[in-house]
Amino acid sequence: MSTLEQLKEIFVEYTGKDVEGFNEDSVFTVDMAMNSFEIFGLICEVEEHFDIEIPDRELMKLVTVKDLVEYIEENA
């Protein structure tokens, strides 16, 4: 299963939102309608699932789903 597909599953499980329109170009705050609290919680789920730690200084760089996919693939 690709990293993007795994993120879709995590997103649905964590938010309960539909994944229609969930793609690499999706912006968490705009396209996915997530607030900072929800993004933080999602990141925690991602860290646990992929057994990685995303430093706070990197969080501000993760704007789109593609940003997160690339980070995971480079660091997992």
C-alpha positions in Angstrom: 0.0 0.0 0.0 1.4 3.4 -1.0 2.1 6.1 1.6 -0.7 8.2 0.1 -3.2 5.4 0.5 -2.1 4.8 4.1 -2.5 8.5 4.8 -6.0 8.4 3.4 -6.9 5.6 5.8 -5.4 7.4 8.8 -7.2 10.6 7.7 -10.6 8.9 7.6 -10.0 7.0 10.9 -8.9 10.2 12.7 -11.3 12.7 11.3 -14.3 10.7 10.2 -14.4 12.9 7.1 -14.8 11.7 3.5 -11.7 11.3 1.4 -13.3 12.6 -1.8 -10.8 15.1 -3.1 -8.0 13.8 -0.9 -5.0 13.9 -3.2 -1.3 15.0 -3.0 -2.2 18.6 -3.8 -4.8 18.9 -1.0 -4.0 21.6 1.5 -4.8 20.5 5.1 -6.3 23.8 6.2 -8.1 24.7 3.0 -9.1 21.6 1.1 -9.4 19.3 4.1 -11.0 21.9 6.3 -8.7 21.0 9.2 -7.8 23.4 12.1 -4.4 23.4 13.8 -5.7 21.1 16.6 -6.9 18.5 14.1 -3.7 18.7 12.1 -1.6 18.2 15.2 -3.7 15.1 16.1 -3.4 13.8 12.6 0.4 14.2 12.7 0.5 12.3 16.0 -1.4 9.4 14.3 1.0 9.5 11.4 4.0 9.4 13.7 2.7 6.4 15.5 1.7 4.6 12.3 5.0 5.1 10.5 7.1 4.9 13.6 8.7 8.3 13.0 9.0 11.6 14.9 8.3 14.8 13.1 10.1 17.7 14.8 8.1 20.9 15.5 10.3 22.9 13.2 9.2 20.6 10.3 5.5 20.9 11.0 5.1 24.4 9.5 6.5 23.0 6.2 3.9 20.3 5.9 1.2 22.3 4.1 -0.1 19.8 1.6 -0.6 16.1 1.6 2.3 15.8 -0.8 4.6 17.6 1.7 3.7 15.0 4.3 4.1 12.0 1.9 7.5 13.2 0.9 8.5 13.8 4.5 7.4 10.3 5.5 9.1 8.6 2.5 12.4 10.4 3.2 12.4 9.8 7.0 10.6 6.5 7.6 
